[in-house]
Amino acid sequence: MALANQFSGPLTAGNRKHVVVVGAGIVGASTAWHLAKKGFAVTIVDREPESAIADGASGGNAGLLSIGHYPLTRPGASWRGMKWMLSRTAPLYIKPRLDRELVSWLWNFHLHCNQRYLDRCMEVLGAMGWQTLDVLEGMIEQERIACDYARDGWLDVVLKPENMAHAEAEAKSLEKYGYRWERIEGDALRRRDPCFTGAVAGAIHMKDSAHCAPSDLIAGLVGALPRHGVKVRFDAGVRGFRKTRSGAITAVELENGETLMADVVVLAAGVWSDPLGRLAGVKIPMQGARGYHLQFDVPEIDPPAVASTGMVLHESFVAVTPMMRAGKRQLRIAGTLEIGPLGQPWMPERLGMLLKGSAPYLNGVDRMKPAGEWAGYRPCTSDGLPAVGAVKSSPGLFVATGHAMMGMTLGPVTGKVVAEMIAGEKPCFDASMLNPNRFN
Ligand SMILES: Cc1cc2nc3c(=O)[nH]c(=O)nc-3n(C[C@H](O)[C@H](O)[C@H](O)COP(=O)(O)OP(=O)(O)OC[C@H]3O[C@@H](n4cnc5c(N)ncnc54)[C@H](O)[C@@H]3O)c2cc1C
């Protein structure tokens, strides 16, 4: 934030500051969009080719825009994680390894799993959540992005009757942050959506959220950037940064040997922001929590296999999202959290957990053949909150990452707030808890 005033004032063709945004996921794309709207000269670089831009986390996620979602750091989460961590088929699997970074991440995570900290997190996540859908709807409307967006909430679908009370208590605990919910009993749920099996006890409908087809959203948003003058560079991996002796950032170095001069650099490279940040002199300790999805073309079966709303299956932690893509009804089943080194081979048993985890809830799902499989990484900080803001030790460097399982939801408003910080404007919410210097 110390930098902000340096860039305030009207931007004319002659004094337009050049911002390079690293990473064209939802966070980077939203940042570039908001910066361009404010008159900055913007280049966004991504190491992937254009054809693969929807294959990252911002395209492959479950597409639940679930405002009011708790962060990973909740009371009891570290103990539950420890119980699960060595089982290859538990919702959370941590690949055992002797790694100082992992041990320190786990310890810090454990220290943050308490109610007092959760309450503080929810203040900032609430402030972001209440704004992000409006920001996203503005982008979708202005750019006419067809991504099957619907602000229809999400369902916490419960199989076992004895778990309804737990689901209800969780929903109730969100009331103090303003989130609305409704309990739906099994029969009423089946009348509303015949896709649910007779074994489902009921659901909690969290009313304030939305869902979309995320691959179409990210492709549409990145595709819209050139219309606002943003230079979009695909196949442009960043391998380093240039700095002055005092540490101010002056340029981004690409893997192809090119150098892009920059007044400001925004690091929005998802889980790769950690190794890249270290090259630029900032530490944002993150673990990549890999998840998988299966994509289905939905056959015309009776009763239909698809609900009208996105949902999370309470006992298996699997997310199921209906989505219309290119006029075809599809279903995405996504989930599992697997913490291990980046780039390891997929674990097929974890992909299998997705179907196994949804068959008891959804009619006919076991009769469908997946048309596609995918894996990608959630960028997870050890304290459960994103890292967003100016880097103290490197004037000109901003960070926007670490949204874990909430990046699709909170990415749009993150882009807005980063653009406001760079322009020296009052941020649309108090982002002091997200200060990226907190890890150094
Ligand atoms: C299975 C699963 C389900 C999920 N479901 C949901 C959900 O329902 N709702 C929700 O809100 N969130 C969900 N998430 C989380 C969400 O997908 C992420 O938090 C979010 O997509 C992160 O966005 P990002 O822009 O920070 O990173 P990314 O989307 O990972 O984008 C980073 C970009 O940086 C680029 N990059 C990396 N290194 C370099 C380099 N050296 N040079 C140039 N470019 C580089 C990458 O190619 C990539 O395009 C889910 C995640 C998973 C895995």
The ligand as a MOL file (V3000), in Angstrom:
LIG
                    3D

  0  0  0     0  0            999 V3000
M  V30 BEGIN CTAB
M  V30 COUNTS 53 58 0 0 0
M  V30 BEGIN ATOM
M  V30 1 C -11.2390 -29.8580 -7.4580 0
M  V30 2 C -11.3530 -28.3890 -7.1550 0
M  V30 3 C -12.6050 -27.8420 -6.9350 0
M  V30 4 C -12.7270 -26.4810 -6.6260 0
M  V30 5 N -13.9690 -25.9610 -6.4790 0
M  V30 6 C -14.1280 -24.6400 -6.2180 0
M  V30 7 C -15.4240 -24.0740 -6.1220 0
M  V30 8 O -16.4320 -24.7530 -6.3040 0
M  V30 9 N -15.5280 -22.7560 -5.8150 0
M  V30 10 C -14.4250 -21.9650 -5.6080 0
M  V30 11 O -14.5760 -20.7870 -5.2970 0
M  V30 12 N -13.1640 -22.4690 -5.7520 0
M  V30 13 C -12.9960 -23.7760 -6.0480 0
M  V30 14 N -11.7380 -24.3110 -6.1850 0
M  V30 15 C -10.5690 -23.4400 -5.9600 0
M  V30 16 C -10.2750 -22.5560 -7.1620 0
M  V30 17 O -10.3040 -23.3290 -8.3290 0
M  V30 18 C -8.9050 -21.8800 -7.0110 0
M  V30 19 O -8.7970 -21.2790 -5.7480 0
M  V30 20 C -8.7210 -20.7820 -8.0520 0
M  V30 21 O -9.0020 -21.2760 -9.3450 0
M  V30 22 C -7.3070 -20.2190 -8.0080 0
M  V30 23 O -7.2310 -19.2320 -8.9980 0
M  V30 24 P -5.8680 -18.4930 -9.3180 0
M  V30 25 O -6.1510 -17.4910 -10.3750 0
M  V30 26 O -5.2740 -18.0210 -8.0330 0
M  V30 27 O -4.8830 -19.6400 -9.8250 0
M  V30 28 P -4.8980 -20.5590 -11.1740 0
M  V30 29 O -6.2630 -20.7390 -11.7000 0
M  V30 30 O -4.0900 -21.7580 -10.8120 0
M  V30 31 O -4.1190 -19.6690 -12.2000 0
M  V30 32 C -2.7430 -19.4330 -12.1080 0
M  V30 33 C -2.1850 -19.2710 -13.5100 0
M  V30 34 O -0.8010 -18.9310 -13.3910 0
M  V30 35 C -0.1150 -19.5400 -14.4590 0
M  V30 36 N 1.3070 -19.6550 -14.1400 0
M  V30 37 C 1.8810 -20.4620 -13.2130 0
M  V30 38 N 3.2190 -20.3060 -13.2290 0
M  V30 39 C 3.4820 -19.3830 -14.1760 0
M  V30 40 C 4.6980 -18.8040 -14.6540 0
M  V30 41 N 5.9130 -19.1380 -14.1610 0
M  V30 42 N 4.6210 -17.8800 -15.6440 0
M  V30 43 C 3.4000 -17.5180 -16.1690 0
M  V30 44 N 2.2330 -18.0620 -15.7330 0
M  V30 45 C 2.2770 -18.9640 -14.7580 0
M  V30 46 C -0.7990 -20.8860 -14.6180 0
M  V30 47 O -0.5710 -21.4290 -15.9110 0
M  V30 48 C -2.2640 -20.5290 -14.3440 0
M  V30 49 O -2.9730 -20.2770 -15.5410 0
M  V30 50 C -11.5750 -25.6610 -6.5120 0
M  V30 51 C -10.3250 -26.2090 -6.7780 0
M  V30 52 C -10.1930 -27.5540 -7.0980 0
M  V30 53 C -8.8350 -28.1100 -7.3920 0
M  V30 END ATOM
M  V30 BEGIN BOND
M  V30 1 1 1 2
M  V30 2 1 2 3
M  V30 3 2 2 52
M  V30 4 2 3 4
M  V30 5 1 4 5
M  V30 6 1 4 50
M  V30 7 2 5 6
M  V30 8 1 6 7
M  V30 9 1 6 13
M  V30 10 2 7 8
M  V30 11 1 7 9
M  V30 12 1 9 10
M  V30 13 2 10 11
M  V30 14 1 10 12
M  V30 15 2 12 13
M  V30 16 1 13 14
M  V30 17 1 14 15
M  V30 18 1 14 50
M  V30 19 1 15 16
M  V30 20 1 16 17
M  V30 21 1 16 18
M  V30 22 1 18 19
M  V30 23 1 18 20
M  V30 24 1 20 21
M  V30 25 1 20 22
M  V30 26 1 22 23
M  V30 27 1 23 24
M  V30 28 2 24 25
M  V30 29 1 24 26
M  V30 30 1 24 27
M  V30 31 1 27 28
M  V30 32 2 28 29
M  V30 33 1 28 30
M  V30 34 1 28 31
M  V30 35 1 31 32
M  V30 36 1 32 33
M  V30 37 1 33 34
M  V30 38 1 33 48
M  V30 39 1 34 35
M  V30 40 1 35 36
M  V30 41 1 35 46
M  V30 42 1 36 37
M  V30 43 1 36 45
M  V30 44 2 37 38
M  V30 45 1 38 39
M  V30 46 1 39 40
M  V30 47 2 39 45
M  V30 48 1 40 41
M  V30 49 2 40 42
M  V30 50 1 42 43
M  V30 51 2 43 44
M  V30 52 1 44 45
M  V30 53 1 46 47
M  V30 54 1 46 48
M  V30 55 1 48 49
M  V30 56 2 50 51
M  V30 57 1 51 52
M  V30 58 1 52 53
M  V30 END BOND
M  V30 END CTAB
M  END
